[in-house]
């Protein structure tokens, strides 16, 4: 097992950050910028968490699938 865990963790964090940045920039193209757009973007994640249960990760995943 010649995989260095520190380097693997660093690479996965960098890859995840890059994908999140790319996804965020592509998603931002769908919205016309206006001052209160944050409320619209936070409505769906908040509804998912409330539907699934605040303390249950499995419930949040199921709530996300149901609302999706």
PyMOL commands that set and color helices and strands:
alter all, ss='L'
color gray80, all
select helices_A, chain A and resi 5-28+37-52+57-67
alter helices_A, ss='H'
color red, helices_A
deselect
rebuild
show_as cartoon
